[in-house]
């Protein structure tokens, strides 16, 4: 037990406080690399910075409180940066633009955990980092002195520092990018043990959805049927199916009431676009998604891995289902903002089967755009979603971009644990230069091993069972009481989206040609070439802000 007296000496400054850039990853065993005492932000943005606290004591010091003073105090949120283990931090053939070369196994600054009643425990001879978020929309333009005080409640010792923030009068326009990060609804159901689409599910889902939307996501993946994603051949994921299906005497009827509740809920949480879950299995469109129905035998699975996507049975099902879905979407007023998927990531060898399925489905959804992630589809679909590993520096207007675990070479942007934060954030500038219409990522909250063979604890296992670099499969954590907890990587990714919005706003002021030239003069070109310098990135962003 730690004694309650003489814990701290007022004669020695045993706590060291350093304000730090949001682009630093402060490890408990290493000093911060990007000290920063000031910053600028636009009027309608959130601004992030960190406070690194070093405790020089040789014992744990509990019961520290953190307070923010000044006229901006009510606009500031504080969270603790918690280190989380990375089992597979990098693939063996990844490039060396990482924090820890090699496999990089270890603990990484990652989880942003709410302070427990405002209390903070400081570990001996190590750093603890706090993440500060300032809601600039709640402030008037001007200079703000953010005073931060750390106080040990046992002895009353206090330590203080300041961060200077200038809130500019200028605002960025709303981001035009359509951005989706796929929700895995079974992960919510399985982790919290709730009934799919029951009241408790929606309470938890609401927290996760709010987190996604406040970090730039405006499109939502809709599970018409249990999504056929990352599922072992012959295996099943927990049923999360919104459309009620009844099959009687070989005829189908459909209940869209749960789908309506879901989409109304999403709209109330500011979702603007919807993508219907894939109508065939991943990697080739060979089989059907898992579909449950009420039949003469009760509730049973009527389609799945054992049924070809080109079977007459499934064609009959789609012929009955898709026109009724079309009618529902149009009556709901969301059809113009709804997209469809056929199959995820088909390769060139799988094209014949994909094409055959596509040719059958397309006339049934002729009023909708089809989007699928594949670098081999070319002009086949309305919205090709191209991996940044294959993307050209400037993309056709209809194209989208995505990255996944393979984007780990040639300096490609990604958001793995082991990547420096500037490599995460530079994506915003690259998206601007490319001119893409949208961005997709597959893992908002995938809490399973690869192929969904088993469930994982995301606080302890972050690499999908050793399959993907830590950070690929999720960006939020399932917090206590059904609250989504952010990751440091998600906050930095959102900063990238604000960079994109600022550049698009500047374009309206000085024109695209001048804006592109401004970016290229900074050494940014395509998806691979850019300064590997977080200080440059922050300075460039301030330069943009002051031009608005």
JOKA-V594605 format. One record per residue. N is the residue number from 1. RES is the residue in one small letter. SS is DSSP state (hx for helix, st for strand, lp for the rest). PSI is psi in whole degrees, 0 to 359 (none if undefined). OMEGA is omega in degrees with one decimal (999 if undefined). Layout:
BEGIN
n = <N | N>
res = <RES | RES>
ss = <SS | SS>
psi = <PSI | PSI>
omega = <OMEGA | OMEGA>
END
This chain:
BEGIN
n = <1 | 2 | 3 | 4 | 5 | 6 | 7 | 8 | 9 | 10 | 11 | 12 | 13 | 14 | 15 | 16 | 17 | 18 | 19 | 20 | 21 | 22 | 23 | 24 | 25 | 26 | 27 | 28 | 29 | 30 | 31 | 32 | 33 | 34 | 35 | 36 | 37 | 38 | 39 | 40 | 41 | 42 | 43 | 44 | 45 | 46 | 47 | 48 | 49 | 50 | 51 | 52 | 53 | 54 | 55 | 56 | 57 | 58 | 59 | 60 | 61 | 62 | 63 | 64 | 65 | 66 | 67 | 68 | 69 | 70 | 71 | 72 | 73 | 74 | 75 | 76 | 77 | 78 | 79 | 80 | 81 | 82 | 83 | 84 | 85 | 86 | 87 | 88 | 89 | 90 | 91 | 92 | 93 | 94 | 95 | 96 | 97 | 98 | 99 | 100 | 101 | 102 | 103 | 104 | 105 | 106 | 107 | 108 | 109 | 110 | 111 | 112 | 113 | 114 | 115 | 116 | 117 | 118 | 119 | 120 | 121 | 122 | 123 | 124 | 125 | 126 | 127 | 128 | 129 | 130 | 131 | 132 | 133 | 134 | 135 | 136 | 137 | 138 | 139 | 140 | 141 | 142 | 143 | 144 | 145 | 146 | 147 | 148 | 149 | 150 | 151 | 152 | 153 | 154 | 155 | 156 | 157 | 158 | 159 | 160 | 161 | 162 | 163 | 164 | 165 | 166 | 167 | 168 | 169 | 170 | 171 | 172 | 173 | 174 | 175 | 176 | 177 | 178 | 179 | 180 | 181 | 182 | 183 | 184 | 185 | 186 | 187 | 188 | 189 | 190 | 191 | 192 | 193 | 194 | 195 | 196 | 197 | 198 | 199 | 200 | 201 | 202 | 203 | 204 | 205 | 206 | 207 | 208 | 209 | 210 | 211 | 212 | 213 | 214 | 215 | 216 | 217 | 218 | 219 | 220 | 221 | 222 | 223 | 224 | 225 | 226 | 227 | 228 | 229 | 230 | 231 | 232 | 233 | 234 | 235 | 236 | 237 | 238 | 239 | 240 | 241 | 242 | 243 | 244 | 245 | 246 | 247 | 248 | 249 | 250 | 251 | 252 | 253 | 254 | 255 | 256 | 257 | 258 | 259 | 260 | 261 | 262 | 263 | 264 | 265 | 266 | 267 | 268 | 269 | 270 | 271 | 272 | 273 | 274 | 275 | 276 | 277 | 278 | 279 | 280 | 281 | 282 | 283 | 284 | 285 | 286 | 287 | 288 | 289 | 290 | 291 | 292 | 293 | 294 | 295 | 296 | 297 | 298 | 299 | 300 | 301 | 302 | 303 | 304 | 305 | 306 | 307 | 308 | 309 | 310 | 311 | 312 | 313 | 314 | 315 | 316 | 317 | 318 | 319 | 320 | 321 | 322 | 323 | 324 | 325 | 326 | 327 | 328 | 329 | 330 | 331 | 332 | 333 | 334 | 335 | 336 | 337 | 338 | 339 | 340 | 341 | 342 | 343 | 344 | 345 | 346 | 347 | 348 | 349 | 350 | 351 | 352 | 353 | 354 | 355 | 356 | 357 | 358 | 359 | 360 | 361 | 362 | 363 | 364 | 365 | 366 | 367 | 368 | 369 | 370 | 371 | 372 | 373 | 374 | 375 | 376 | 377 | 378 | 379 | 380 | 381 | 382 | 383 | 384 | 385 | 386 | 387 | 388 | 389 | 390 | 391 | 392 | 393 | 394 | 395 | 396 | 397 | 398 | 399 | 400 | 401 | 402 | 403 | 404 | 405 | 406 | 407 | 408 | 409 | 410 | 411 | 412 | 413 | 414 | 415 | 416 | 417 | 418 | 419 | 420 | 421 | 422 | 423 | 424 | 425 | 426 | 427 | 428 | 429 | 430 | 431 | 432 | 433 | 434 | 435 | 436 | 437 | 438 | 439 | 440 | 441 | 442 | 443 | 444 | 445 | 446 | 447 | 448 | 449 | 450 | 451 | 452 | 453 | 454 | 455 | 456 | 457 | 458 | 459 | 460 | 461 | 462 | 463 | 464 | 465 | 466 | 467 | 468 | 469 | 470 | 471 | 472 | 473 | 474 | 475 | 476 | 477 | 478 | 479 | 480 | 481 | 482 | 483 | 484 | 485 | 486 | 487 | 488 | 489 | 490 | 491 | 492 | 493 | 494 | 495 | 496 | 497 | 498 | 499 | 500 | 501 | 502 | 503 | 504 | 505 | 506 | 507 | 508 | 509 | 510 | 511 | 512 | 513 | 514 | 515 | 516 | 517 | 518 | 519 | 520 | 521 | 522 | 523 | 524 | 525 | 526 | 527 | 528 | 529 | 530 | 531 | 532 | 533 | 534 | 535 | 536 | 537 | 538 | 539 | 540 | 541 | 542 | 543 | 544 | 545 | 546 | 547 | 548>
res = <x | x | x | x | x | x | x | x | x | x | x | x | x | x | x | x | x | x | x | x | x | x | x | x | x | x | x | x | x | x | x | x | x | x | x | x | x | x | x | x | x | x | x | x | x | x | x | x | x | x | x | x | x | x | x | x | x | x | x | x | x | x | x | x | x | x | x | x | x | x | x | x | x | x | x | x | x | x | x | x | x | x | x | x | x | x | x | x | x | x | x | x | x | x | x | x | x | x | x | x | x | x | x | x | x | x | x | x | x | x | x | x | x | x | x | x | x | x | x | x | x | x | x | x | x | x | x | x | x | x | x | x | x | x | x | x | x | x | x | x | x | x | x | x | x | x | x | x | x | x | x | x | x | x | x | x | x | x | x | x | x | x | x | x | x | x | x | x | x | x | x | x | x | x | x | x | x | x | x | x | x | x | x | x | x | x | x | x | x | x | x | x | x | x | x | x | x | x | x | x | x | x | x | x | x | x | x | x | x | x | x | x | x | x | x | x | x | x | x | x | x | x | x | x | x | x | x | x | x | x | x | x | x | x | x | x | x | x | x | x | x | x | x | x | x | x | x | x | x | x | x | x | x | x | x | x | x | x | x | x | x | x | x | x | x | x | x | x | x | x | x | x | x | x | x | x | x | x | x | x | x | x | x | x | x | x | x | x | x | x | x | x | x | x | x | x | x | x | x | x | x | x | x | x | x | x | x | x | x | x | x | x | x | x | x | x | x | x | x | x | x | x | x | x | x | x | x | x | x | x | x | x | x | x | x | x | x | x | x | x | x | x | x | x | x | x | x | x | x | x | x | x | x | x | x | x | x | x | x | x | x | x | x | x | x | x | x | x | x | x | x | x | x | x | x | x | x | x | x | x | x | x | x | x | x | x | x | x | x | x | x | x | x | x | x | x | x | x | x | x | x | x | x | x | x | x | x | x | x | x | x | x | x | x | x | x | x | x | x | x | x | x | x | x | x | x | x | x | x | x | x | x | x | x | x | x | x | x | x | x | x | x | x | x | x | x | x | x | x | x | x | x | x | x | x | x | x | x | x | x | x | x | x | x | x | x | x | x | x | x | x | x | x | x | x | x | x | x | x | x | x | x | x | x | x | x | x | x | x | x | x | x | x | x | x | x | x | x | x | x | x | x | x | x | x | x | x | x | x | x | x | x | x | x | x | x | x | x | x | x | x | x | x | x | x | x | x | x | x | x | x | x | x | x | x | x | x | x | x | x | x | x | x | x | x | x | x | x>
ss = <lp | lp | lp | lp | lp | lp | lp | lp | lp | lp | lp | lp | lp | lp | st | st | st | st | st | st | st | lp | lp | lp | lp | lp | lp | lp | lp | lp | lp | lp | lp | lp | st | lp | lp | st | st | st | st | lp | lp | lp | lp | st | st | st | st | st | st | st | st | st | st | lp | lp | lp | lp | lp | st | st | st | st | st | st | st | st | st | lp | lp | lp | hx | hx | hx | st | st | st | st | st | st | st | st | st | st | st | lp | lp | lp | lp | lp | lp | lp | lp | lp | lp | lp | lp | lp | lp | lp | lp | lp | lp | lp | st | st | st | st | st | st | st | st | st | lp | st | lp | lp | st | st | st | st | lp | lp | lp | st | st | st | st | st | st | st | st | st | st | hx | hx | hx | lp | lp | lp | st | st | st | st | st | st | st | st | st | st | st | lp | lp | lp | lp | lp | st | st | st | st | st | st | st | st | st | st | lp | lp | lp | lp | lp | lp | lp | lp | lp | lp | st | st | st | st | lp | lp | lp | hx | hx | hx | hx | hx | hx | hx | hx | lp | lp | lp | lp | lp | lp | hx | hx | hx | hx | hx | hx | hx | hx | hx | hx | hx | hx | hx | hx | hx | hx | lp | lp | lp | lp | st | st | st | st | lp | lp | lp | st | lp | lp | lp | lp | lp | lp | lp | lp | lp | lp | lp | lp | lp | lp | lp | lp | lp | st | st | st | st | st | lp | lp | st | st | st | st | st | lp | hx | hx | hx | hx | hx | hx | hx | hx | hx | hx | hx | hx | lp | lp | lp | lp | st | st | st | st | lp | lp | lp | lp | lp | lp | lp | lp | lp | lp | st | lp | lp | st | st | st | st | st | st | lp | lp | st | st | st | st | st | st | lp | lp | lp | lp | st | lp | lp | lp | hx | hx | hx | hx | hx | hx | hx | hx | hx | hx | hx | hx | hx | hx | hx | hx | hx | hx | hx | hx | hx | lp | lp | hx | hx | hx | st | st | st | lp | lp | lp | lp | lp | lp | lp | hx | hx | hx | hx | hx | hx | hx | hx | hx | hx | hx | hx | hx | hx | hx | hx | hx | hx | lp | lp | lp | st | st | st | st | st | lp | lp | lp | lp | lp | lp | lp | lp | lp | st | st | st | st | st | lp | lp | lp | lp | lp | lp | lp | lp | lp | lp | lp | lp | st | st | st | lp | lp | lp | lp | lp | lp | lp | lp | lp | lp | lp | lp | lp | lp | lp | lp | lp | lp | hx | hx | hx | hx | hx | lp | hx | hx | hx | hx | hx | hx | hx | hx | lp | lp | lp | st | st | st | st | lp | lp | lp | st | lp | lp | st | lp | hx | hx | hx | lp | lp | st | lp | lp | lp | lp | lp | lp | lp | lp | lp | lp | lp | lp | lp | lp | lp | lp | lp | lp | st | lp | st | st | st | lp | hx | hx | hx | lp | st | st | st | st | hx | hx | hx | hx | hx | hx | hx | hx | hx | hx | hx | hx | hx | hx | hx | hx | hx | hx | hx | hx | hx | hx | hx | lp | hx | hx | hx | hx | hx | hx | hx | hx | hx | lp | lp | lp | lp | st | lp | lp | lp | st | lp | lp | lp | lp | hx | hx | hx | hx | hx | hx | hx | hx | hx | hx | hx | hx | hx | hx | lp>
psi = <135 | 129 | 155 | 3 | 154 | 30 | 317 | 146 | 122 | 348 | 343 | 140 | 86 | 353 | 136 | 122 | 129 | 121 | 142 | 150 | 150 | 346 | 3 | 151 | 107 | 109 | 148 | 331 | 9 | 147 | 151 | 144 | 345 | 65 | 143 | 132 | 356 | 162 | 170 | 154 | 154 | 160 | 329 | 25 | 168 | 140 | 136 | 143 | 173 | 160 | 119 | 125 | 121 | 125 | 121 | 8 | 159 | 21 | 162 | 134 | 104 | 179 | 52 | 134 | 149 | 125 | 150 | 131 | 162 | 172 | 344 | 4 | 321 | 348 | 4 | 133 | 138 | 133 | 155 | 136 | 118 | 135 | 137 | 143 | 142 | 116 | 302 | 100 | 332 | 149 | 152 | 332 | 12 | 160 | 177 | 13 | 67 | 174 | 312 | 103 | 159 | 206 | 334 | 22 | 138 | 194 | 140 | 142 | 122 | 299 | 134 | 100 | 132 | 143 | 134 | 96 | 24 | 0 | 146 | 133 | 130 | 129 | 154 | 140 | 42 | 170 | 144 | 133 | 141 | 143 | 121 | 128 | 124 | 123 | 95 | 340 | 338 | 2 | 154 | 153 | 142 | 184 | 134 | 135 | 106 | 107 | 126 | 129 | 131 | 124 | 133 | 119 | 343 | 325 | 353 | 3 | 136 | 149 | 135 | 155 | 174 | 153 | 130 | 121 | 128 | 119 | 117 | 160 | 336 | 152 | 153 | 151 | 161 | 139 | 131 | 345 | 134 | 123 | 126 | 140 | 110 | 127 | 141 | 97 | 331 | 334 | 322 | 313 | 313 | 320 | 317 | 351 | 44 | 162 | 131 | 126 | 24 | 179 | 318 | 324 | 312 | 328 | 314 | 313 | 323 | 321 | 316 | 319 | 319 | 319 | 316 | 314 | 318 | 352 | 27 | 353 | 132 | 2 | 142 | 135 | 124 | 117 | 80 | 312 | 170 | 118 | 131 | 57 | 140 | 54 | 131 | 139 | 125 | 351 | 174 | 148 | 160 | 135 | 123 | 87 | 122 | 329 | 124 | 130 | 133 | 133 | 116 | 125 | 38 | 2 | 148 | 144 | 157 | 142 | 116 | 12 | 319 | 325 | 319 | 315 | 316 | 312 | 326 | 320 | 316 | 317 | 321 | 336 | 18 | 24 | 136 | 336 | 153 | 140 | 123 | 141 | 157 | 139 | 354 | 172 | 161 | 154 | 53 | 353 | 34 | 326 | 179 | 155 | 162 | 120 | 124 | 145 | 155 | 123 | 185 | 339 | 3 | 204 | 123 | 162 | 125 | 342 | 157 | 206 | 334 | 4 | 127 | 142 | 343 | 11 | 154 | 327 | 315 | 325 | 320 | 321 | 311 | 323 | 327 | 321 | 310 | 320 | 324 | 323 | 317 | 314 | 318 | 314 | 321 | 320 | 330 | 349 | 21 | 4 | 324 | 340 | 23 | 136 | 156 | 154 | 147 | 297 | 147 | 130 | 50 | 142 | 182 | 320 | 333 | 0 | 317 | 317 | 318 | 314 | 320 | 317 | 314 | 316 | 329 | 318 | 324 | 315 | 337 | 344 | 43 | 338 | 7 | 157 | 142 | 130 | 132 | 145 | 113 | 138 | 3 | 359 | 340 | 236 | 11 | 318 | 164 | 320 | 85 | 131 | 105 | 132 | 142 | 344 | 340 | 357 | 147 | 158 | 321 | 129 | 152 | 151 | 328 | 346 | 151 | 169 | 156 | 160 | 160 | 209 | 339 | 345 | 73 | 11 | 167 | 33 | 16 | 143 | 144 | 180 | 42 | 157 | 316 | 3 | 140 | 151 | 332 | 333 | 329 | 310 | 332 | 345 | 323 | 316 | 320 | 320 | 322 | 310 | 322 | 332 | 18 | 154 | 329 | 168 | 138 | 140 | 146 | 344 | 91 | 320 | 56 | 99 | 58 | 164 | 167 | 142 | 14 | 38 | 324 | 159 | 153 | 163 | 108 | 345 | 341 | 332 | 113 | 8 | 24 | 46 | 25 | 11 | 321 | 150 | 138 | 128 | 347 | 324 | 351 | 156 | 0 | 160 | 147 | 97 | 178 | 149 | 26 | 24 | 133 | 130 | 131 | 162 | 158 | 322 | 323 | 319 | 318 | 322 | 320 | 323 | 324 | 319 | 326 | 328 | 316 | 314 | 320 | 319 | 320 | 325 | 318 | 323 | 321 | 340 | 318 | 356 | 155 | 319 | 315 | 323 | 317 | 317 | 319 | 316 | 313 | 327 | 342 | 357 | 17 | 128 | 120 | 206 | 354 | 333 | 120 | 157 | 133 | 65 | 107 | 328 | 318 | 316 | 315 | 320 | 321 | 320 | 320 | 324 | 316 | 312 | 318 | 348 | 347 | none>
omega = <-179.8 | 179.0 | -175.9 | 179.2 | 176.9 | 178.2 | -175.4 | 178.6 | 178.8 | -178.8 | -178.6 | 178.5 | -173.5 | 170.0 | 174.4 | -177.9 | 179.9 | 173.7 | -166.3 | 176.8 | 175.0 | -179.3 | 175.2 | 168.2 | -173.2 | 178.4 | -178.0 | -177.1 | -178.1 | -177.8 | 176.7 | -177.2 | -175.3 | 176.1 | -175.2 | -175.6 | -177.4 | 176.3 | 176.7 | 179.8 | 174.2 | -171.7 | -174.5 | -178.1 | 164.9 | -178.2 | -177.5 | 166.2 | -177.1 | 170.4 | 176.4 | -179.4 | 175.9 | 176.5 | -177.8 | -179.7 | 179.8 | 178.6 | 175.2 | 178.1 | -178.8 | 171.1 | 170.9 | 176.8 | -179.1 | 178.4 | 177.0 | -179.4 | 179.9 | -175.3 | -179.0 | -170.9 | -176.7 | -179.9 | -173.5 | 173.5 | -178.2 | 176.2 | 178.2 | 174.8 | -175.6 | 177.3 | -177.9 | -176.0 | 171.1 | 176.3 | 173.5 | -177.4 | 179.8 | 170.3 | -178.5 | -177.3 | 179.7 | 177.8 | -174.4 | 175.5 | -176.8 | 179.9 | 179.3 | -178.6 | -175.0 | -179.2 | 171.7 | -179.3 | 178.4 | -179.7 | -178.6 | 172.9 | -166.8 | -173.8 | 173.8 | -173.9 | 176.2 | 178.3 | -176.9 | -178.3 | -178.1 | -176.6 | -177.9 | 175.8 | -178.9 | -178.0 | -175.4 | 173.5 | -177.7 | -179.5 | 168.1 | -177.7 | 174.3 | -178.6 | -178.2 | 176.6 | -179.5 | 176.5 | -174.2 | 177.8 | 179.7 | -175.3 | 172.0 | 175.5 | 179.5 | 179.8 | -179.6 | 176.7 | -178.7 | 179.9 | -177.6 | 180.0 | 173.9 | -176.7 | 172.2 | -173.2 | -177.9 | -176.6 | 177.2 | 179.6 | -179.7 | 176.7 | -173.9 | 172.2 | -176.4 | 172.4 | -177.8 | 179.7 | 174.7 | 175.9 | -178.1 | 180.0 | -177.5 | 176.5 | 171.7 | 176.0 | 177.2 | -176.9 | 179.7 | -178.0 | 170.5 | -173.3 | 176.1 | 175.2 | -165.2 | 171.7 | 173.5 | -171.1 | 177.7 | 177.6 | 175.7 | -178.8 | -174.6 | -177.5 | -175.3 | 178.2 | -178.1 | 178.3 | 178.7 | 174.5 | 169.7 | -177.0 | -179.6 | 174.3 | -176.8 | 176.3 | -179.7 | 178.9 | 179.2 | 178.1 | 178.8 | -179.0 | 176.1 | 178.0 | 179.5 | -176.0 | -179.7 | 174.2 | 166.8 | -177.6 | -179.3 | 176.0 | -176.6 | 176.1 | -172.1 | -177.1 | 174.6 | 173.2 | -179.4 | -173.0 | 179.6 | -176.6 | 175.6 | -178.8 | 178.2 | 177.4 | -176.9 | -179.2 | 179.0 | 169.1 | 177.8 | -176.6 | 171.6 | -172.1 | -176.9 | -175.8 | 174.2 | -177.9 | 173.3 | 175.8 | 179.8 | 179.3 | 176.4 | 179.3 | -176.0 | 167.6 | -170.4 | 178.0 | -177.1 | -175.2 | 179.5 | 175.7 | 178.2 | 179.1 | -178.1 | -176.1 | 174.0 | 178.4 | 179.7 | 179.8 | 178.2 | 177.6 | 169.6 | 169.3 | -176.6 | -176.6 | -177.4 | 173.5 | 180.0 | -177.9 | -173.5 | -177.8 | 173.8 | -175.5 | -178.4 | 172.8 | 170.3 | 175.4 | -173.8 | -172.2 | -176.6 | 170.2 | 175.2 | -179.5 | 177.9 | -179.1 | 169.6 | 180.0 | 176.6 | -178.7 | -175.1 | 178.2 | -177.8 | 176.1 | -179.5 | 176.7 | 179.1 | -177.5 | -175.3 | 179.7 | 177.6 | 177.6 | 178.3 | 179.6 | 178.5 | 179.9 | -178.0 | 176.3 | 178.3 | 177.8 | -178.9 | 179.3 | 176.5 | -171.2 | -169.8 | 175.3 | 178.1 | 175.4 | 177.6 | 179.3 | 178.7 | -177.6 | -180.0 | 176.8 | -179.9 | 177.8 | -177.2 | -172.4 | -177.9 | 180.0 | -178.2 | -180.0 | 178.7 | 173.5 | 171.1 | 178.8 | -177.8 | 172.2 | 170.6 | 178.2 | -174.3 | -179.8 | -177.9 | -176.6 | -178.0 | 179.9 | 177.7 | -177.8 | -179.5 | 178.0 | -179.9 | -177.7 | 177.6 | -175.0 | -169.3 | -180.0 | -179.1 | 179.6 | -171.6 | -178.1 | -174.6 | 173.8 | 174.9 | 178.2 | 175.5 | 179.3 | 175.4 | 177.2 | -177.6 | -174.9 | 177.9 | -178.0 | -175.1 | -178.1 | -178.2 | -176.8 | 175.4 | 178.8 | -168.0 | 176.0 | 177.3 | 175.6 | -179.2 | -172.9 | 173.5 | -177.7 | 175.4 | -173.0 | 171.1 | -172.3 | -176.3 | -172.6 | 170.6 | 174.3 | 172.0 | 166.7 | 178.0 | -172.8 | -176.6 | -179.2 | -176.9 | 179.7 | 173.5 | 174.6 | 178.8 | 177.6 | 171.9 | -174.6 | 175.9 | 177.3 | -168.7 | 179.4 | 176.4 | -172.3 | 178.6 | 176.8 | 173.5 | -170.7 | -175.4 | 179.9 | -178.6 | 178.4 | -179.7 | 177.0 | 178.0 | -177.8 | -175.1 | -178.7 | -177.3 | -178.6 | -175.7 | 176.9 | -177.6 | 168.2 | -169.3 | -169.1 | 171.7 | -175.8 | -179.8 | -177.0 | 179.6 | 170.4 | 178.5 | -178.0 | 176.5 | -179.2 | 178.0 | 176.5 | -179.8 | 168.5 | -173.0 | 176.3 | -176.0 | -176.1 | -168.7 | -174.6 | 178.0 | 178.2 | 179.6 | -176.4 | -174.6 | 175.3 | -179.3 | -177.8 | -178.4 | -167.2 | 174.5 | 178.0 | 175.4 | -178.8 | 179.1 | -175.9 | 179.3 | 175.7 | 175.7 | 180.0 | 176.0 | 175.7 | -178.3 | 167.0 | 173.8 | -178.0 | 178.7 | 178.7 | -179.9 | 176.4 | 177.7 | 175.2 | 176.3 | 179.0 | 176.5 | 174.9 | 177.9 | -179.7 | 179.4 | 179.0 | 177.7 | 177.3 | 177.7 | 178.8 | 179.5 | -178.6 | -174.2 | 179.4 | -177.1 | -177.7 | -179.3 | -179.6 | 177.3 | 179.0 | 178.1 | -179.4 | -177.3 | 176.6 | 176.9 | 178.0 | 178.8 | -179.6 | 178.0 | -175.4 | -170.9 | -170.7 | 178.2 | 178.1 | 177.1 | -169.5 | 179.9 | 179.0 | 175.5 | -175.8 | 179.1 | -179.5 | 178.7 | 178.7 | 177.8 | 177.1 | 177.9 | -178.2 | -175.6 | 175.9 | -176.7 | 999>
END
